[in-house]
């Protein structure tokens, strides 16, 4: 976050004037001592101002919070207030007035105790004051009511540009569900459309449309495979799948100025015996120049998981977290680090693996952070859909370098699903019905394969045309229609069985093997003076039959 310079400058000038007034005018020794005091106090005031500016909460230009179906406002523990149904009715376009509510439920806040139900398409529309990144959070809880079984309701949710949910349902669950998206919205008129399936209904308990910081997502990241730089993150949109406070407790929206929730990582650890949690005071954590504290709160960087019993002579293991993932999509994985375990600089080197592949090698946080310990740091890795067959695995382990402490750490982890080629975050079809060609990293592969197939088809067709024009003049008098197409070594048995002939002609151009004593070399030899010889041309043609033409042998006159 850029520090506000004008307030800091004004405070510094006032501070210097105040402190200079304390300096005695007559005694030089006293003046020298007070000068030192002046410097110390000035530094203290400046540092306080920097800390205040850096940790100032984010104020979103757009902040729409709707408690759907509610008769009174809901105030959350983080201080945010959700509008009632009457206060937000100008945002909704719907034909029916179906609202339900309950007195209590096993839910984290009151916004889940009321809902809006739609049996036909319904749209919430918002006029945004600033284009750019926006959080869209959809809250679902299948309230019991006399009209619909919401645990079985099936519906889709779209925005103007993005598919958020396709044929979504609660799968008979009675738990609450939060779907969180980070969308790059460029149109000032933003809409969320609910579309129930036939003979079903759609419902929603609460909606959030809130501006997010511009620097929350940068344009570039590291690509896992092929190894290299991935550009264009700012043109895509995301769904939050997992957000973990590794080694620490739950961090809810009351402790995160962006309203995010960071859950503990324990349920995703493959082997808890290999992991050890470590925590420090949040005041220890520093944010280096150029890194906004909005990336993650101090409470995330103040906890970590390190290798258990990492100080043995040869620790030969990794700490592993496993996650389910949709194999049709690519993912952005954000890894958060803060070296709160080292006692000295350049003493911790470790590796990070994603899906068994090296994502970060020999990471030295003190080097990356210009000789700082306990400083926040994060790294973005893009994983394309071709690596999603078995979900997502994140591992940390010691470096192979023969130096430093044999240990590894991880402080926080975010896994975001990336929108596909038709701007969908659920399913293969876009808002306009267009079909996706693959996830991130697979589009070029599909295009290349398609081009190769098309080229092969044209090449085969060209070979057929060429072969037809080069047929012998007396081909109609021959034994069969296809005899002039067959290789010279194709026998009568081959003519009777099409499958055997197909195996003989397995490539577009058949080149006989090197001749032996029992097999004469019948390959045509090109000589300039023999180019126009009909006999030589016919022999060459007969030796270049293809599998495609061999299939015509069943049409031969018998």
N, C-alpha and C positions, 0 to 999 in steps of 0.2 A: 504494500500500500504506500502510495506517495505521501510523505509527511507534509502537512500544511505548514508552509514556511512563514506566512505573515503572522499568525498568532505566536509562533515561537520567537520570531524576531522582536515583536512588540514586548513579549514577556522578558526577553533577554535585555532589552534596552532599559526597561523599568528596573530589572534586577541590578544592572550595573549602576544605574543612578542611585538606587537605594544603598547598595554596598559601598559605593564611592563616598556617599555622605557619611559613612561610618569611619572613613579613614581620617586620622588626625592630621592636621595641617602643619604642625610645628616639629614633631619628633620624627626623625628619619628612620630610626630603628623600629619604632612602632609602626611606621608606614610600611616598612618591609614585611613585618609579620602580618599586618592586616592585608597586604597585597596577596600573600599566600592564601589567607582565608578567603579573600575575594575570589580567587581562582577556584578554590574547592567548592565554595557555595555556588558559583556560576555553573560549574560542571554538574552539580547536583540538580539545580533548577533545570538545566538544559536536558539532562537525562530524564527527569520527570516529565518534561514536556514531550520528549520524543516517545516515551512509553505511553503517555496518554493519547497522543496522536495515532500511534501505531495500533493501539487496541481499542480505538473508538468503534462502537458498533456500526454495522452496516444499516443504512436507512434505505429501504427499497422504494424506488419511484412508483412502482405499481405494487399494490398490496390488497388483493381481493381475497377475502376470507368469508366463506358462506357456510352456514350451518343449515343444510337443506331440510326443510320440513319443520324447523324449530319455531316455537312461538316466542321464545325469549333468547337473548344473547347468551353465548357461551364464552366464558373467560377461562383461558387455559392457564396452567401453572407458570408458563413462561411469560405471561402478561398479555398475550395476543387475544383479541376479541373477535369472534365470528358473528357475522350478521344474521339476523333472523330471516325467516321466509318473507315477511312483509318488507323488510329493509332491502332485500335483494331481488324482489320480484321483477324489477326492470331488466335484469340480466337474462331471464328465462323466457323462452318461447315454447310453450307446450299446450296441448289441447285439453288435457285432463287435470284435475286437481286432486291427486291422490297423495295424501300425506299420512305417515304413520309415526308413532313414537311409543316409547316404553319408559317406565319409571327408573329402571336400573338395569345394569348388565355388566358382564365381566369384560370391561373395556377401560382403556386408560384415561378417557375424558368424556365429557358430556356430549361432544359433537357426534358420537356414535349412537346416541339414544333417540335420534329422529332421522327420518329419511324421506326422500321423494321417490315415488314409483311412477314409471312411464310404461304404457302399453303401446304407444306409438312413438315415432321419432321426436326427440326433444333436444333443444339447443340452448346452452348458456353462451352469451356473447359478452365480450369485454372490450372496452376501448383502452388501449395501452398508451401511456404517455411517453414511453421510451422503448425503442426497439432494442433487441439483444437477448441475452440469456434470461430465461424465466424458469422458475420452479413451477411445475404443475403437479399437485398432490391430490390424489383421489382416495377418499376414505370410504370403506365398505364394511358394513356389519349387517348380517341378515336378521333383521328384527322380526320377531314373531308377530303375526297379524292375522286377521280373519279373511283377508282378500287374496294374498299370494304367499307361496312358499318361496321366500327369497333365497334360500339355500340352494334352490334348483334353477333359479332364474338365469337365462342365457342371453347375452347381449354383447354388442360391440361398441367401442368408443373411439371416435376420430376427432382430430382437430381440422383446421382448414387444410393442413398439409400432411399431417402425420397420422398413421394408424397407431393408437395406443393399446387398445385391447381388441382382439378378434375372437368372437364366440366365447367370451369369458363367462365363467360361472364359479360359484363358491365351492363346487364339488361336494355339496352336502355338509360343508363345514359350518360350524357355529362360532368360529373365531372371527375377530376383526382383521381386515386386510388393508394395508397402506400401499398404494402404487405411486412411486415417485419418479418424475421425469425431469430432465433438464433439456429444454428446447430452445433453439436459437430462432426467436420469432422476429420476423422483419416486417410483417403486415400490422398496421396499427389496430386493425379489427381482428380480434382473436376469438375463436369459437371452439366450444367443446360439445360434440354431438353424441347423444346416447341413442342407440338403435337396438331395440329388443328384437329377438328372433321371433319367428311366427309362433303363435300360441304361447308366448312367454312374455316376460316383462324385463325392464331395466330398472335399476335403482341406484341411488347415490346418497351417502350420509353427509359428506362435507367435501368442499372443493377449496383448494388453494391455488391461486395464480399470483406468484410473487416474483419480483425482479431479483436476479442474481448478479453478483459482481462480474464485470467484463473480463477480468483476468483469472476467473476461476478455471477456464479451459483455454490452454494455449493452442496454437495451430499445429505444433510439431510434437512428435513423440518418437520413441524407438520402436521399430517393428521387430517382432520376435523372429519371424521367418517369412521371406528371406531377410537376413540381417541387414539392417540399414535404417534410414530415416523415413518416418511416415509423416506426410504433410496433409493438411486439410481437415484437422479435427474440428476447427471452428465452423465448418460447413455442415457438420453432422449433428445429430441429436442423440440423447442417451436416456436409458432407464436404469435407475439404481437397483442393482440386484443384491449386493452385499456391501455393508459399511461397518467395519469392525474396529473397535478400540482394543488392539492386541495387548494382552497382558493386563488390562485394566477393567474397570466396572462399566456399567451402562452410562453413556453420556446422552442425555435427552436434549430437547430443544431449548430448555431453560438454560443450558450451559453452552449452547452453540448459537451464535448470533444469526446464523442462516437458517435456524429451525431444523437442523439435521439431527438424526438419531444415530449414535454409534453403539453397536451391540457388542457384548463380550465375545471372544473368539473361541472359547472352550469347546463348543459343540461341533466345531469344524476341524479341530485338531485330530490328526490321524492317530497319534500316540501321545497322550498327555505326559507320560513318563519321561519323554525326551525333551520336554519344554519346561522352562522355569520362568515364572513371572517376576518382574522387577519394576519398582516404582520409585519416583522421587517427587519432591515438592514441585508444584507447577511453576513456582517462581524461579526455579533453576533453568527452565527452558527459555532459550533465546531464539529470536527470528532474525536471520541475517539480512543484510541489505538486498532488496529485490524480491523478497518473499513476503507476501501478504499473510498476516495471521488468520485471514479468512479461509485459507486453504484447509486448515484443521485447527481446532482449539488446543490450548496448551495442555489440557488434560489428556489428549490423545498422545502427544509427544512425551508426556511425563510418565508413561507406562510402556513396557515392552515385554516381549518374550525373547529369552536367550536360550542357548543350548544348555540343557541340564547336564551336570557333571562335565562341563566343557573343559575343565582344567586337567583332564587326564592326558597322558602322553600322546595318544593317537586317537582322538575322537573321530570315529568313522561312521557318522550318521548325519542325516538332515532332519530338521523339524519341518513337518508337512501339514498343510491345510488343504482339504478337499472340498470342492463345491460342485453342485449340479449346474448345468448350463445348457441352453438351447443350441444344438449343433448347427442350426441354420444361420447363426449370427456371429459377427465378430465382437470382440470385447476390448474395452479400455481398462487396464489394470493399473491403479495408482498405488504405489508403495510408499509408505511414510516411514522415515527413519529419524532417529535422534540418539546420538551416542551418549547414553546415560550410564553406561557400564564401565567405560575405560577410565583408567587413572592417568594415562599419559597420551600424548598425541601420537599418531601413526602407529598405534599398537593393536588395531583391530582391522583385519582384512577378511572379507567373507564373500561368498557367492550367493546369487539368487537364481533359482530355476523356476520356470513356468512350463508346465506340461512336459517335464523332463528335459527341456532345452535351456541352455544358458541364457538368462535374461540380463544379468549384471555380473561381471567377473571382477574379482579382487577389489571390491568396493572398500575404499578408505574414506570414511566420512570426514575425518579431520582434514584430509587433503581437499576434498570437494568443497568444504566450507572454510577454506583458507585458515587452517590451524585453529579451529574452534571445536570445543566439546560441548555437548548438551545443546546443540543448535539444530533447529528444524530443517528437514530436507525431504524432498519427495521426488519420485521418478515415475514417469508414465510409460507403459508398455502396451502396444497394440498387438492383440492375438487374433489372427484371422480365422474364419469359420472352418478352414481345412484342418485345424488342430483341435476341434471341439468334440470329437467323437466320444471321448470319455470324460467330459466335463472339464473342470479347471483344477489344476493342482499347483500350489505355490509352495516352494521349499526354500529354506535358508540353510547354509552349511559353511564350514570353514574353508578358507582359501587354500590352494595347494602351494602358495608361496611359503618359503621356509623362513618366516619372520612374523613377529607379532603374536598376539594372543589367539589361540585356536578357539574361536567363538563366532557367533553370528547372532544378529538381532533383527527384530521387526517391531515397529511401534503401532502402525495403523495400516489398514488395507481397504481399498474401495474397488469394487468390480462393477463396471457399467456396461450394459448392453448397448451396442452401436446400431443405429438405424441402418437398414439395408438400402439397396439400390433404388427402391421405390418409396423410400421414406416411411417404412413400416418398422415398428418395434415389436410387432406380434403378428405372425403369419407372413405369407409370401406375396400377398396382394396389397397394392397401394390404395389410397383414397379413391383414385380414378379407375380402379380395377386392373391396372397394369401389374404384371407378374415380375417378381424379383428374379434376377439371374444368378444370385449367390450373395454370400456375405462379404464383408471386408476381406480383400485379399484373394477372392475367388473370381471376381468379375473378369479380370484379364485372362485367367486360365480358361474360363468358359468361352470367351471370345476367340482365343487361339484355337481351342479344340473345334469350335464351330467352323472357323475359317479353314482348318486343315481338312475337315470332312467335306466342305464345299469344294475345296481344291481337288481332293481325291475324286469326287464325283465328276467334275469337269474333265479331269485327266482320263478317267475311264471312258467317258463319252467320246473324248477325242481319239482314244485308241480304237474304239469301235468304228468311228468314221474313217480313220486312216486305214484300218484293216479292210473295210469294205471297198475302198477305192483301189487297194492293192490286190484284190482277189484275182485269181487266174481267169483268163479269157474264156476257158472252157469249163468253168466251175459247175455249170448246169449239167454237164455230161459226166461229172464225177460220180463216185459211188454214193455219196450222201451230201446233204446240204452243208454239213459242218466239217467235212473231211479236210477241207482246205484250211480250217482254223486250227486243227489239232497239231501238236508236236509230232515229229516224225516217229518218235519212239512210243507213241500211244497205240496199243494193240487193239485187237477186236474185242477182247474182254473189257477193255476200258470203254469202248464205244457202247457196249451193252449195259454198263453200270455207270451212271452219271456221277455217283459219289466218288468212285475210284478215280475218275478223270479229274474231278475237282481237286483232288489231293495232288495230282501230278502238276497241275498248273497253279501253284500256290503264290506266284508273284507275277507282277505285270509283264515282266520279260524273263523267260526261262533261259538260263545259260547252262548248258550241259556241263557235267564235271569234267575234270582233266581226263583225257582219253587214256585207256589202258590197253593191254594186249588184246583183250576180248571185246573191247568197245571202241570202234573206230571213231575218230574225231570228225564229227559232221558239222562243227561250227563254221559258219560262213566267215571267210577271210576277206577283208575289204582291200581291194586294189583299185587304184584310179581307173585303170583300163577296163575293169569289170563292173563298174558302177551301173551301166545300163543293160547288163545281161539279164534277160527275162528268167532264165533258169536259176541264176544266183539269187535274184530278187525273190523268186518263189520259195527257194530253200530258206532264205532268211526270214521270210514271212511266216513260214510254217514253224520255224523254231521260236517265234515270238508270240505264240498263242497265250491267252490269259485265262484265268479261272472263270472270268465272266463269260467268255466265249465257249468254254468247255461245257457250260450248262446247256448249250443248244444241241448237244449231241443226241439228246432224247428225241429231237425232232427229225433226225436223219431217216431217210427212207430205208426201211428194212424189208 
